Amino acid sequence: MSANEIMSQISALPEREKAKLANLLVAETDWLEDVLDTAIAKARMDEPERPVEMLLREQRLLE
């Protein structure tokens, strides 16, 4: 399901249900963090792999 489809479904919810969802997202930060982590991982899945050493050099944590 795409982000647009999800947003359409959320927009179609009655106001009371939208408020419940908003409260859930605020109260359940672990759940929200998992959802965000999943979305980020999915978005970056097609990026080429990079060695950790390269990342450390880019961040100037390794000479």
C-alpha positions as CSV (number, residue, x, y, z in Angstrom):
1,M,0.0,0.0,0.0
2,S,1.4,3.4,-1.0
3,A,1.6,6.4,1.3
4,N,-1.0,8.1,-0.8
5,E,-3.4,5.2,-0.3
6,I,-2.8,5.3,3.4
7,M,-3.4,9.0,3.6
8,S,-6.6,8.7,1.6
9,Q,-7.8,6.1,4.1
10,I,-6.9,8.2,7.1
11,S,-8.6,11.2,5.5
12,A,-11.8,9.2,5.0
13,L,-11.9,8.4,8.8
14,P,-14.5,10.1,10.9
15,E,-13.0,12.9,13.1
16,R,-13.3,10.8,16.2
17,E,-11.3,8.0,14.7
18,K,-8.7,10.5,13.4
19,A,-8.4,11.8,16.9
20,K,-7.9,8.2,18.3
21,L,-5.2,7.6,15.7
22,A,-3.4,10.8,16.5
23,N,-3.5,10.0,20.2
24,L,-2.2,6.5,19.5
25,L,0.7,8.0,17.5
26,V,1.6,10.4,20.4
27,A,1.2,7.9,23.2
28,E,2.8,4.9,21.6
29,T,6.2,6.3,20.6
30,D,7.8,2.9,20.3
31,W,5.2,1.9,17.8
32,L,5.6,5.1,15.9
33,E,9.4,4.7,15.9
34,D,9.0,1.2,14.4
35,V,6.7,2.5,11.7
36,L,9.2,5.3,10.8
37,D,12.1,2.9,10.9
38,T,10.2,0.5,8.5
39,A,9.4,3.4,6.1
40,I,13.0,4.6,6.1
41,A,14.3,1.1,5.5
42,K,11.8,0.5,2.7
43,A,12.7,3.8,1.0
44,R,16.4,3.1,1.1
45,M,16.2,-0.6,0.1
46,D,17.3,0.2,-3.5
47,E,20.4,2.2,-2.5
48,P,23.7,0.6,-3.1
49,E,25.5,-0.9,-0.1
50,R,28.4,0.9,1.4
51,P,31.1,-0.5,3.7
52,V,31.0,0.8,7.3
53,E,34.5,2.0,6.8
54,M,33.4,4.4,4.0
55,L,30.7,5.8,6.2
56,L,33.1,6.4,9.1
57,R,35.5,8.2,6.8
58,E,32.7,10.4,5.4
59,Q,31.8,11.3,9.0
60,R,35.5,11.9,9.8
61,L,35.4,9.3,12.4
62,L,38.2,7.3,10.7
63,E,41.4,8.6,9.1
